[in-house]
């Protein structure tokens, strides 16, 4: 199942795990979502209902069934290419949001929208890099960062007035991934291992410390 594979891929990169499978929280029918979000046109949505006193937060991940069907026909885990990368990133973003919210909730840590979006952009780059290197071990995916951060545009209709927040998240993520790319381009034993250590430390930082780390190392 593609979403479980994505959860496992992200979890392996960052050495994080949760007790739940993303499919247990998946919704593909907008009619089953809360009334307040049914009118959205996005193909991916993470819906988090704040917990009542002493209770647990409710989480649902919506993915358009068309996205899942196209990924079933053109499985990016077998071959990631220009024709399926858009749907792959939509699904990956949803799984990234789900895993990050669930992991932080398990550690009693709040998550801001900026933090959630910034981490998802980093996850898109990192998970795509590892997948492409697995599929094409003799080729460095030099075009990946440019496609993700320079050719991708924010849809104002989907941003719902948060364009500046998404731009900020993308800017920080691009800056961090640019430095990762420089490290990954270096040949030599242990290069990817050192990058994994860096990624795992970054994942566990708070939003403020993530931003400070990016600014300091930029």
Secondary structure by P-SEA (a helix, b strand, c coil): caaaaaaaaaaaaacccccccccccccccccccccccccccccbbbbbccccccbbbbbbbbbcaaaaaaaaacccccccccccaaaaaaaaaaaaaaaaaaaaaaacccccaaaaaaaaaaaaaaaaaaaaaaaccccccccccccccccccccccccccaaaaaaaaaaaaaaaaaaaaaaaaccccaaaaaaaaaaaaaaaccaaaaaaaaaaac
